[in-house]
Amino acid sequence: MLHGSWPNAPAMRVALVHDWLTGRRGGELVLAQLVRLFPASELFTLLRVPGSVGADVESRPIHTSALQRVPGIEHRYRTFLPLMPSAIRAFDLRGFDLVISSSHCVAKGVRVPPGTPHLAYVHSPMRYMWDQFDAYFGPGRASLPVRLAATATRPFLQHWDRRTAAAPDALVANSRHVAQRIARFWGREADVIHPPVDLDRFAVQQPGAPPVQAQPPAPGGRPWSGAGAPPVQAQPPAPGGRPWSGAGAPPVQAQAGYFLWLGALAPYKRVDLAVEAFRRTGHLLWIAGDGQDARLLRAGLPPNVRWLGKVSDAEVPELYRGARALVFPGEEDFGIAPLEALAAGRPVIALARGGALETLTPETGVFFEEPTPEALVDAIHRFEAAERGFDPARSRARAETFSEERFRTAIRSKVEALLTGRPDLRDRLPW
């Protein structure tokens, strides 16, 4: 029977559940693809910051939890972690035909009516309650009251995380690394579907639009540290004065330009390690992002390290294109930033752990084995020795294996397999 062939069948009602909508990074890029697959879906999330995740996601009806009504919640929602399980369970999903959760915290624990299929796409088990507890709540990472509260609630949250992981009908992990952690912490197997990268965004300039200059702000703009030297141009302009993009970019000349660290300033992303390594080498490092570890940057940076603060979406592609390499020192569940750098034709210097081992190759980057400044310094020197040999076309080709179309095809197949034996639903899928 062809899809949609049930006579007079109503349109399929799909609920997409996501932890929170406060910015657009890897998890929200996955959510955007789910919205594209299910254009009539409705979204359920603990809280949202309007305008933070893109018009494609925000075009759908968005239901928020009681946490949304807490004054100033967008600035301190992480402190409400112990209340998030009950908040996510309070959603009423009766009447929906299919539930897909996109979860790195509590979304996969949403209460689903009996008989309603639930596919959980897992970005990570609750990392701050499992293997990365010390990265978030260890000495020097949080105040003593916060550390004591986190320690007291950890057993409950671990138990809840493990118990609710048994409920979804199928689990999909965003990397083999996360699938292994799911098996370790939850005792379940998960298929792997890697997140996609927006290839067009990092390869093509918008027609008629002036290029965004990959430069730190002038005095009075966003904060950056260091002496008042003018920005270093990372590479010559393409013919006509427009910036190079993607596979057409020439290799960056050694000893010119900046290295880039980009992402949310979360503890496990180890911006502190990058700062210390570049303090020792003296190379120019630009840091783009904001978040919990911003306090470490405000405490003072060496003159060769510049903090750009939170940058706009329009600036991100040019920051990648202008960089000698992306510096990726944390152990990530998957990590979208390396793929974005590759799509822009830039190599990556990465810790040889986590998702980076599934996206990068020796032809597209340099690995270092231990999360120490000494190991990263050594990797920077090894990168410089091999820098002229990195081919932007090769980086771009690697990124193309993580296309959005590949992701959507894999998710479609997984949903169809989940609905085997449910022709009443399978034949109402919107494709």
C-alpha angles and dihedrals in degrees: 000000000000120000113270093020098122106112115251090350113166119239114275113262111219126187117203113198120198128172099237139334107223103124142358115255134121098316093047091048087058090048090052090056091050089052089051090052092046105032093172094052127124123224128226120192138157093240142341140206106214113238094018103104108038138269094270093063096035092052089078126077107271122204118196133195130244088272089074089072094059108107111249093004093147090067099045109023093125090067088063093061094120089058096048097085093058091041093054092045091055094071114109109222098171111137096033120119098204135018123202117182125198103202142181096143123013107331095102088058094065114133109255122193116247112273095021112119115236123197114188118203103199122204090178142329109259092296097189090058096045130035097347098049093116092049088062104029107020124117110300092015099081139010118269094254091051092047092050092048092048091049091050094050097040097089092050094047093046091051092047092047092051095042096050091046087072093062106069114089091225136012126211119190123206092226142008086251091060092043088058091050090048089055091047100046103026103028093230136116121237134191117232125237112167117222118253133244123222098243096183093054093058099039108039131057115222107258112262094001118127112241118258108241114237094222134122116257123272117253108293093034127091114333120272131164134222137058121322096260116143116258117273115240108235097204140356118271121259119251109295093030097275119131122260117253138194120327093355093067119108119232111274112255113249118256093023132102136004138300115231134223111185133175146066111323094240118153096245092055089070103217085161090065091051093050093051093047093050091045086063098043099041092221118144112263125184118199117202118187147057136228145099097337094051086104089068091057094045089056089071140289134213115259093255093058119080124191112207095184119217110345127205122255089247092060098049100079093051092047088057095044093050096049127098088217142336114251111218109177102160133088101246132190088231111323121216096200096076090053091049090051091049091049088055090051097253128130125234135226105208144171108254094239139088125003095346088076088062098049107033131065133189087261093058104038153351123262130208121199107214129045094238132117090239092057093047092048089053090049091052090054091047090049091053091051091054100030098109090054096061110105117209090207090058091050091049092049091054091051091051090066087068097056126156091241091055089052095049092047091052093048092048090053092048093050092048090051090049090054095050105132091026104089088160087068105024093059092052095058112129096242 
